[in-house]
Amino acid sequence: MVLPRVGCGHTCCLALLKKASPAQHLLFLANVNSLPFDYVARQKLGGNHLTLTVLSQLPAIPPDVYTADDVEFITSRALELSFTSSDLDGFARDVGHNGHPFVWEDGRRERILRDLDGYFAHLYGFTREELRYILDPKDVFDDEFPSETFRVLKEREEKEFGEYRTRRLVLEAFDKLAETPRFRDEMAKRKSAFGSGIERSAATATT
């Protein structure tokens, strides 16, 4: 999250991107809050705290990778998710927004979040099958597969909505983006990890 000038306790790690532009701050914020980034972080963590040593190993996308279209798509959505209070008026002006804070609407925010998840899945070069695995390994293999990723999220949504809604929305966003000029040509060039090491590991784990 973006914070105004406030005091923080010693367990609150702050990322101060001193040489980054305001737009690059939003790119970084959206990146580290995406489900693909969250998935990788979970593979690194051995406890409940994200230490600086682990943080330095995580695959944040470098600023020069983003195209102008990427910047527009991501920053406009990241700003809407972040700028919900007048405490951040200064930050909003820095990124070129002179209007009022955005209204907090749960349904709209959910859609925006999942659009960003789908977009970052493309930026990381995932295939659809790999994204399905990240969201829920059992969706790719079977219910006996021993690995889980977002179990708490999945169980909460199945109880509340009768479905794993995040998985559906992220895959819908991913599929829609796959048809856009930005990613259409890349899709055919991506090679899935499935059919190699992951399948062999799954077979070993379930025998």
C-alpha positions as CSV (number, residue, x, y, z in Angstrom):
1,M,0.0,0.0,0.0
2,V,1.0,3.6,-0.4
3,L,1.3,5.4,3.0
4,P,1.1,9.1,3.7
5,R,3.8,10.6,6.0
6,V,3.1,8.6,9.2
7,G,5.2,6.9,11.8
8,C,5.7,3.1,11.3
9,G,6.8,0.4,13.7
10,H,10.0,-1.5,13.3
11,T,8.2,-4.5,11.8
12,C,6.7,-2.4,9.0
13,C,9.2,-2.6,6.1
14,L,9.1,0.4,3.8
15,A,10.2,0.4,0.2
16,L,11.6,3.8,-0.6
17,L,12.2,4.0,-4.4
18,K,14.2,7.2,-4.3
19,K,15.1,7.2,-8.0
20,A,11.8,6.0,-9.3
21,S,9.1,8.2,-10.9
22,P,5.6,8.3,-9.3
23,A,4.4,6.0,-12.1
24,Q,7.2,3.5,-11.4
25,H,6.1,3.5,-7.7
26,L,2.6,2.4,-8.9
27,L,4.1,-0.2,-11.2
28,F,6.1,-1.7,-8.3
29,L,3.1,-1.5,-6.0
30,A,0.9,-3.4,-8.4
31,N,3.6,-5.9,-9.1
32,V,4.3,-6.9,-5.5
33,N,0.6,-7.1,-4.8
34,S,-0.2,-9.4,-7.7
35,L,-1.1,-13.1,-7.2
36,P,1.8,-14.3,-9.4
37,F,4.3,-12.4,-7.2
38,D,2.5,-13.6,-4.1
39,Y,2.9,-17.2,-5.3
40,V,6.7,-16.9,-5.8
41,A,7.0,-15.3,-2.4
42,R,5.3,-18.2,-0.8
43,Q,7.8,-20.6,-2.2
44,K,10.6,-18.6,-0.5
45,L,9.1,-18.0,2.9
46,G,9.9,-20.3,5.7
47,G,8.0,-18.4,8.4
48,N,5.6,-15.6,8.9
49,H,7.9,-12.6,8.1
50,L,9.1,-11.4,4.7
51,T,12.7,-10.6,5.5
52,L,14.9,-8.3,3.5
53,T,17.0,-11.3,2.5
54,V,14.0,-13.0,1.0
55,L,12.7,-9.8,-0.5
56,S,15.9,-9.3,-2.5
57,Q,15.4,-12.6,-4.2
58,L,11.9,-12.0,-5.4
59,P,11.3,-11.4,-9.2
60,A,10.0,-7.8,-9.4
61,I,9.7,-6.7,-13.0
62,P,12.4,-4.1,-13.9
63,P,11.0,-0.7,-15.0
64,D,12.5,-0.9,-18.5
65,V,10.5,-4.0,-19.3
66,Y,7.2,-2.1,-19.3
67,T,5.8,-0.7,-22.5
68,A,3.8,2.5,-22.7
69,D,0.7,0.4,-22.9
70,D,1.7,-1.6,-19.8
71,V,2.3,1.6,-17.9
72,E,-1.1,3.0,-18.8
73,F,-3.0,-0.2,-18.0
74,I,-1.3,-0.8,-14.7
75,T,-0.9,2.6,-13.2
76,S,-4.5,3.8,-13.9
77,R,-5.8,0.7,-12.1
78,A,-3.2,0.8,-9.3
79,L,-4.0,4.4,-8.6
80,E,-7.7,3.7,-8.3
81,L,-7.0,0.9,-5.8
82,S,-4.6,3.1,-3.8
83,F,-6.1,6.6,-3.8
84,T,-9.2,6.2,-1.7
85,S,-8.4,8.8,0.9
86,S,-7.5,12.5,0.7
87,D,-4.4,11.7,2.8
88,L,-2.8,10.7,-0.5
89,D,-3.8,13.8,-2.4
90,G,-0.1,14.7,-2.9
91,F,0.8,11.3,-4.4
92,A,-2.2,11.4,-6.7
93,R,-1.2,14.8,-8.0
94,D,2.4,13.5,-8.6
95,V,1.0,10.8,-10.9
96,G,-1.2,13.4,-12.7
97,H,-4.5,12.8,-11.1
98,N,-6.1,16.0,-9.8
99,G,-9.6,14.6,-9.0
100,H,-11.1,13.4,-5.8
101,P,-10.2,10.1,-4.1
102,F,-11.9,7.0,-5.8
103,V,-14.9,5.6,-4.2
104,W,-14.4,2.2,-2.5
105,E,-16.6,-0.3,-4.3
106,D,-15.9,-3.9,-3.5
107,G,-17.1,-5.4,-6.7
108,R,-15.2,-3.0,-8.9
109,R,-12.0,-3.3,-6.8
110,E,-12.2,-7.1,-7.2
111,R,-12.4,-6.8,-10.9
112,I,-9.5,-4.4,-11.1
113,L,-7.4,-6.6,-8.9
114,R,-8.0,-9.7,-11.0
115,D,-7.4,-7.8,-14.2
116,L,-4.0,-6.8,-12.8
117,D,-3.3,-10.4,-11.8
118,G,-4.0,-11.6,-15.3
119,Y,-1.9,-8.8,-16.8
120,F,1.1,-9.7,-14.6
121,A,0.7,-13.4,-15.4
122,H,1.2,-12.3,-19.0
123,L,4.2,-10.1,-18.2
124,Y,5.8,-13.1,-16.4
125,G,5.2,-15.1,-19.5
126,F,3.0,-17.8,-17.9
127,T,1.0,-20.2,-20.0
128,R,-2.7,-20.7,-19.1
129,E,-1.9,-24.1,-17.6
130,E,0.9,-22.6,-15.4
131,L,-1.5,-19.9,-14.2
132,R,-4.1,-22.5,-13.3
133,Y,-1.4,-24.4,-11.3
134,I,-0.5,-21.2,-9.4
135,L,-4.1,-20.5,-8.6
136,D,-4.9,-24.1,-7.6
137,P,-2.6,-27.1,-8.3
138,K,-5.5,-29.5,-7.9
139,D,-7.2,-27.8,-10.9
140,V,-4.4,-29.0,-13.1
141,F,-3.8,-32.5,-11.5
142,D,-6.5,-33.9,-9.2
143,D,-7.9,-33.6,-5.7
144,E,-5.2,-36.0,-4.3
145,F,-2.3,-33.7,-5.4
146,P,-0.5,-32.7,-2.2
147,S,0.4,-29.1,-3.0
148,E,-1.7,-26.0,-2.2
149,T,-1.2,-22.3,-2.8
150,F,-4.1,-20.1,-1.8
151,R,-6.1,-22.6,0.3
152,V,-7.5,-20.0,2.7
153,L,-8.7,-17.8,-0.1
154,K,-10.2,-20.7,-2.0
155,E,-12.0,-22.1,1.0
156,R,-13.4,-18.7,2.1
157,E,-14.7,-17.9,-1.4
158,E,-16.2,-21.4,-1.9
159,K,-18.1,-20.9,1.4
160,E,-19.1,-17.3,0.6
161,F,-19.8,-17.5,-3.1
162,G,-20.1,-21.2,-3.9
163,E,-17.1,-21.1,-6.1
164,Y,-13.4,-20.2,-6.1
165,R,-14.2,-16.8,-7.6
166,T,-10.7,-15.4,-7.8
167,R,-9.6,-18.3,-10.0
168,R,-12.5,-17.7,-12.4
169,L,-11.9,-13.9,-12.6
170,V,-8.2,-14.2,-13.0
171,L,-8.5,-16.7,-15.8
172,E,-11.2,-14.7,-17.5
173,A,-8.9,-11.6,-17.4
174,F,-5.9,-13.7,-18.7
175,D,-7.9,-15.1,-21.6
176,K,-9.3,-11.7,-22.6
177,L,-5.8,-10.2,-22.5
178,A,-4.4,-13.1,-24.5
179,E,-6.5,-11.8,-27.5
180,T,-5.1,-8.3,-27.3
181,P,-2.3,-7.0,-29.6
182,R,0.0,-6.7,-26.6
183,F,0.1,-10.4,-25.9
184,R,-1.5,-12.2,-28.8
185,D,1.8,-13.0,-30.6
186,E,3.6,-13.9,-27.4
187,M,1.1,-16.6,-26.5
188,A,2.2,-19.0,-29.3
189,K,5.9,-18.7,-28.2
190,R,5.4,-19.6,-24.6
191,K,6.4,-23.1,-23.5
192,S,4.7,-24.6,-20.5
193,A,6.5,-26.4,-17.8
194,F,3.9,-29.1,-17.9
195,G,4.9,-32.3,-19.6
196,S,8.4,-32.2,-18.0
197,G,9.5,-31.8,-14.5
198,I,6.2,-30.8,-12.9
199,E,4.4,-33.9,-14.2
200,R,7.1,-36.2,-13.1
201,S,7.2,-34.6,-9.6
202,A,3.4,-34.9,-9.4
203,A,3.5,-38.6,-10.4
204,T,6.2,-39.3,-7.8
205,A,4.2,-37.4,-5.1
206,T,1.0,-39.3,-5.7
207,T,2.5,-42.8,-6.0
